[in-house]
Amino acid sequence: MALPRLARRYRWPILAAGVAAFTAVAAVTTQVAFAATLFSDNFSDGNTNDWSKSGGTWSVVDGAMQQSNAGSENARVFAGSSSWTNYTVTARVRPDSLGSNGLVGLLARAKSSTTFYRLALLPGNSVQLQAVNSGAVTVLGSASRTVSTGTWYTLGLTVSGSSITGTVDGATVGSGTSSVAGTGRIGVQTLFASASFDDVTVSDAAGPSPTTPGPTTPGPTTPGPTGSSTPPPSGWPTKTGDAPVNNGTIQVSGTLDGGMKRYCCIGDGGQGESQDPVFELANGATIKNVILGAPAGDGIHCLGTCTIQNVWWEDVGEDAATFLGTGGGTSYVIGGGARAASDKVFQHNGNGTVNISGFYVENAGKLYRACGNCTNSYQRHVVIDNIRVKSTKVVAGINTNWGDTARFTRVTVIGDSSHSTVICDKYKGVPKGSEPSHIGSGPDSTNCFYNPDTDIIWA
């Protein structure tokens, strides 16, 4: 789904405490800060014209930039501006061969060909975050993790002031402080190795935070701090009354408690992406005990992090809720349910994590989808625990090339004797205007974390 246009704003009156209503909101326009993409290259043009080379044999092979000379002692390419200061660079990296004293790395703040910060994949299943000063290496952080040739990894380097952080597939592998380089270009590097590089993106300090921790083992041990331990429902609630939506989108800051009233109606019930939401939640807002009648337009928009608790959608229409926040953090969907979503229920356009627990979904295309072709390409995470799924094609869809992760525990699939429901679908995210390609499904140790024998229950 494309990022929506600003919805109409309407101030609702404050009702007395104890009345089955909600806290009103200030009629102040919320500013949504979107990331600036400083640079991106997916090598679809078949060349490396934007990169300056030093050593090695570089070319574009199968849509990726490849350094093919495994005997090269030091092969580097650089791109971007020497004046860049605080930014995040991410890239998909595949070691094709890795000598015993070799490395494959992603570089940030390269002030020269021998001074920069580096996130290095090393032989012996090791990853190091390094500060390299005129060739001298200082290790800022390290982690033990599998490093296999022929396998793609999503590497991320965030430089902000003197703080340096490195991630692999969404999991932080090292962080530290250094004053070696205050500004500089990006780059990639091999030492006694060959490798392929793809989907290189640089975002400024307001951009996506690849330091959001991803899982290092399949599945979470518990839901989020405010997640639901109550078994998910199997039926639909009864409304306590009606709350007509006659004046456009309702703005929410603080907490709105709807007292199980039915809010209706906005939009035409179709899949049009220009429909307004019923509710727009400011950063940190909570909405609870609400039934959204049909048509519900574009449901709920979360402008930052938010909590959606015991909220029910009678007919999803476009999307039930869209998560737009770009400041990282976790949004929670706790309890409630949704039905009749021909496409998806929850759309994740921003970054950070969405935690879904105690939820019931029926007759849907997907419960969750990390946007695969939005204006900005972010790394996103979803944690799904303690839910019931019925007549739904896919539980979650993510983009593996951006380092997305999905974790599943206590997922009960109802009435699917053929086990046709897909738990985790994998896509290759693409720029806006293109369509993401489906590249697989099922559990793995990198993006889709679950045990099909214990975490999924076929009822």
N, C-alpha and C positions, 0 to 999 in steps of 0.2 A: 504494500500500500504506500502511496506517495504521502509525504508529509502534508497534513491538512492545512487549509487556510484557517486564519483566525476565526473562531466562532463568535457569534453574536453574544454580547454580555448582558446580564440582567441581574439586578440586585434583588434578593429575596428578603423579606422582613425577618427580624429576630423574634422568635416566639419564646414564651416563658419556659423556664426549666420545668421538666416533668410532662410537658405536652409532647405528644408523639409527633415531633417535627425535627428541626435541625438548626444548627448554628448558622447564622447568616454570614456572609462574607463581605469584605470590603470591595467596593467597586473600583479596584485599582488594576490596571492592565499589567499582567505578568509578562516580563520580558524573558523570552526563551533564548538562551545563548547557544548558538550552533558552532560547531568546530569549523575552523578554516583548514582546508586541505592545502598544504604547501606544495606537495609534489605527489605524483603517483605514476607508476609505470607497470603495466601488465604485459608489455612486450608483444601486444597483439599486432603492432605495426611491423614486426619482424626485424627491428633493428635496435641498436644500443646507442643511438646518436646523442642521447642526453647524458651519457656517461663518459668520463675520462678514464683511460685505462693505464695501468702500470703493471707490466708482467702478465704472463699467462696467455692463454688462447681463448678468446671470448667470442661467442656467437649466440644467435637465437635458435634454439632447437625445440621443436614441439611446443612453441608458445612460451618458452621460458629462456632466460639468459643463462648460458652455460659456460663454465670455465672447464675445459676438457683436458688440460695438460696436468696430469697428476704429478709430474716431476718438477713442476714449477716451485721454486723455493718461496716465492712471495708474489702472489697475483692479487691485484686490487683494482677496483673500479670505484669512482666517486661521482656523486651527483648533488645538485642543489646549490645552496648559497653558503659562502663562508661567513656570512653575517647571522645565520640562524643561531638562536640562543636556546630557548626552552621549547622542546618539541618531543613528540613520540614518533619513532620510526618502526614500522612493522614490515615483515617480509616472510614469505614462505621460502623455506630453505631445504634442499635435499642433498645431503652428502652422497656423491656417487662413488667415490673411493676416499679412503682416509688412512694415510700412512701412520706408522707408529709414533712419529713425532710431528704429525700434521694437525691442522685445525680447519674448520669452516666457520666464518664469523660474519656478524652484522656490526656495522660501525656507525657511531654517532659523534658529532662535534669533531670531525676530522679537520684539524687546523693545519696539518701537513700530511704527507704520505706515511709518516712514522709516529704521529702524535694524535691520539683519538681515544674514545671509549669503545670497547669491543665486547660483544657477547659471543662466546666461542663454544662450538660443539667440538669435543675432544675425544680421541680414542679412549677406550676403557670406560665408556658410559659415564662421562663427566661433562658438565657444563660450567663455564666460568664467566663471571662478569669481571672485566679487566680495565684498568687504566693503563694505556700505553704512552709513554713519554720518551720521545726520541728512540723508540725501540725497546726501552726498558719496561718490563711488565710488572704491574702491581695488581694482585688479585683482590677485588673488592667484595666478592662473594662467590660461592660455588654450590653446586648440588650434584648429587649422584642420580642419574636417570639414564634410561636406555638411549643410546645413540646408534642407530643402525643405518648402514648405507642403503640407498634405494627408498628411504622413507622420508616423506615430507614433514617438516616441523614448522610451526609458526613462531618466529622469533620477534621479540619486541624490546626496544630500548627507549626508556624515558629519561630525558635529561631536563632537570628543573633546578636552576641555581647550582648548588654544589651537590645536589642529590642525584644519584644515578641508580636506576632500577632496570633489571633484566627479567624477561619472562620467556617461557617456552610453553606453547600451547595453552596460554592463559594462566599458568602457574608461575608465581614469583620464584626465581631460582637464585637471585642474589640482589642485594642493594647495599649502597654505601655512599660515602661522600668523597669528593676529590676536587681539586682545583687545577688539574692538569690542562683542561680545555674549557674555556667559557663560551666559545662559539665554534661553528664549523659545519662542514658538509656531512652528508651521509655516505656510506659506502658498504661494500661487501668484499670479502677477502677469503682466499684459500692459501694454506701453506702445505705443501706436499700432499695435496688433495685435489680432487675434482668435485664439482658441485653444480647444482642448478638453483636458480633464484627466480622468484615470480611474485607478482602482486605486491610490489613495494609501495608503501604509502607513508607519507609524512604529514602529521597534523600538528597544529600549534598547541600551546598550553591549554587551550579551551577544548581540545579535541578528546578523542576516546582514550580512556585509561586502560592500557593493556596490563596494568598491575593488579587489576581485580583478580584475586586468587582463583584459579581453577582447581578442580579436584586432582589429586595425585593418586588416589585409589578409587575404585569404582564405588559410587554411591556415598551419600552423606550418612553420618552416624545418627543424626537427629535432624528434624526440620529446623527452619530458621527460628530465631529467638521468640517470634510471636506466631509461629506456625501452628497448625491445628493438629492436636493429638486425638480429637474426637473423630469417630468413624464418619466418613462422608455420607451424605444423605442419599436416599434412593427414591424419594418422591419430591413433590413440588409444594411450596408453602401456599397458604391462603392469605390473601391481602387483607389488611385491616381497614383499608379505605383507598380513595383515589386522590392523587395530587396532579392535576392537569399541568402540562408544560405548555404554556400558551405564549411565552415571551422569549423564547430562545434559550440558549445554553445557560445552565445554572452554574455559577462560579462557586467553588468550594475552597475555603481555607480553614484550617483547624479541623473540626469534626462535624460531619453531617450524619445524624441518626434519623433515618426515615421512618422508624417505627413500623416497618413492614408495609408501608403504603406503596401503591402502584403508581409509578410516574410514567406518563404518556402524554403526548407523542411528538416525535420529531422525525423528519425524513419520509422516505417513501417505501422503506422496507427492502430496497434493492441493494445492489452491490456498488452503487455509485460512490466514488472516493471523495466527492466534494460535500458530502453531508456533514452537518454539524453534529457534535456530540450532545447528549442530554446533560452530562455533567463534565465540567473541566476542573481538575484538581490541581491546586497550587502545590509547590514543593512541600512535602511533609504532611499533606492533608490525608484525612481518613474519611471514607464513606462506608456506612454499614446499615444493615437492616433495610434494604431497598429492593423493590421489584421493578424492573424495567419492562413496561408493556411494549407492544408492537404497534407501529414501527418505532424503533429506538435509535434511528439515525446511525451515528458512528459511536454509540454507546458512551463510554467514559474515556476521557483523555487525561493521562497523568503527565504533568509538565515537568516533574522532577521525580523524586521517589514518592510513593504513596502506599496506602493500605486500603484494600478493598475487602470488606469483611461481611459475610452473609448477604451477598448481593446476588440477585437472580435475574436472568434474562429469559423472558418468555419466548422470544424469537430474535436471534442475534442480528439478522440482516447483514450489515457490512461487517463490522467487528464489534465484539463485546467491549473490549478495552484496548487502548493503544498506549504503550509506554514510550514517552518521548524524551525523558530526561537524559542529559548528556554529562551529568556530573558524577557518574558512577553511583555506588551505593546499591541498596536492595529495596525493591518494591515487593509487597506481599499481597497475595490473593488467598484469603482464609475463609474456608467454607463457601457456601453458596453453590450456584449451578447455572448452566446455560444449555440451551437446546436450539436446534434449527439454525445451524451455522453452515451455510453451503460451502464456505471457504474456511476461515479460521476463527477461533474464539479470541485468543489473545495475540496481539501484534506487537512486536518489540522493535521499535525504530531507533531508540536511543542506545545507550550503552549500559553497563552495570549488570545486575542480576534481577531476575524475576523469580520469586519463590511461590509456588502454587501448592496448597495443602488443603485437605478436607473438602475437595471440590468434586462436583458431579457434572459430567458432560454427556450429552445425548444428541445423536443425530447431527454430527459435525464433520467437517472436512479435516481440520486439525485443531487440537486444543491450543497449541502454541506454535508461533512461527517467528524466528529471528529474520528480520527483513533482509532479503537477498539482493535488493536493487534500489535502496533508498538513496537520497542525495548524498549522505555521508555514510561511509562504510566503517562500522564499529565492531569491536569484539563484544560478544554478548554471552550471558550465561543464564541457564534456567535450572532450577531445582524443583522437581516434581515428586511429592510424597503424599501417600495416604489419599488417593483419589479413586473414583469409580468412573469407568468409561463404558459407554454403550453406543453401538451403531456409529462409531467414529473411525475414520480411515487412518489417521495418524495422530499420535499423541504429541510429538514435538518434531519440528524441522529446524535445522541449524546449518550454518555455513562454515564448513571445516577450514576453508582457506583463510578465514579471518580469525581462527582460533576459538570459535564458539564452543561451548560445552553444554551438555545436558546430562543431568543426573536423575535417576529414577529409583524410588523405593516404594513398596506397598501400592503398586498399581493393580487394581482389580478390573479386568476386562469382562464384561457381562455378555453372555449369549453369543460368543464367537467360537463355535466348536472347531472351526477350520483355522483358527489363529491367524486370520488375515489382517488384523489390526497391526499397523506398523508402529512400533514403540518410538524409534528414533530414525528420522530421515536425514540424509546428508546431502547438502548442496554446495555448489561452487558459487559464491556470491559474485555479483557483477556490477558495473556502474549503472546508474540510473538510465533507463531507456532500453536496457537489455533484459533478457530473461535468465534467471539462474538455472544452471543445469543440475539435474539430479545425478549424484555420483555414487549412491549406495545407501544402505540402511543396516541397522543392527548394532550390537554392542562392540566396543573396542576399548583400548586403553588410552585413547587420546581425546576423543570428543564425546562419545556416547557411553556413559558409564552406568551399567546395570548388569545384574546377573539374571539371565532369562529364566533360570530354574527357581530362584528364591525371591526376586524382586517383583516378578510379574505373576499374577494369579489369574488364571483363566476360569471364570465361574459360569 
